[in-house]
């Protein structure tokens, strides 16, 4: 084995990407954002818009 062969490192290909969100993770994210928005709207209506 030559020095050149030993110094080579495995480079990930450009096609290897992060996996997409699973449907359950996407659903959880959507519900969390919706709930946070609802809470902020209620707080705004109660304390700011009197």
N, C-alpha and C positions, 0 to 999 in steps of 0.2 A: 504494500500500500504506500503510495507516495504522499508527500506532505500536502499536495494539492487536494487529494482525495479526502484526507483527514480533516482539512480545514473547511470543507463544504458543510453547510448547514441546510437543513430541510426548510425550505420556504413554503409557507401555505399559498395555495393557488388563489387567484383573484375570485374564483367562483365560490370559494368557501366563505359563507357569510354567517352571521348570527342567525339562529333559527327564529322564525316568526313567532309571535305570541300565540299561545294555545287559545282555543275558544274560551276555556274557563278563566284564563288570566285576563283575556280581553273583556269578558263579561264582568269580572270583579273590578277591573279598572273603570269600566263604564258606570257601574253602580256606585262606586266610591266617588267619582267625579260628580255624578248626579246628586248624590246625597249631600256632598259638600256644598254644591250650588244651592240646593234647597235650604240648607241651614243658613247660609249667608244671606239669602233672600229674606228669610224669616227674621233674622237679626236686624237687617236693614229696615224692614217694615216696622218692627217693634221699636227700635231705638232711634232711628234717623227720621223716618217719615211719619211723624206724629200728627 
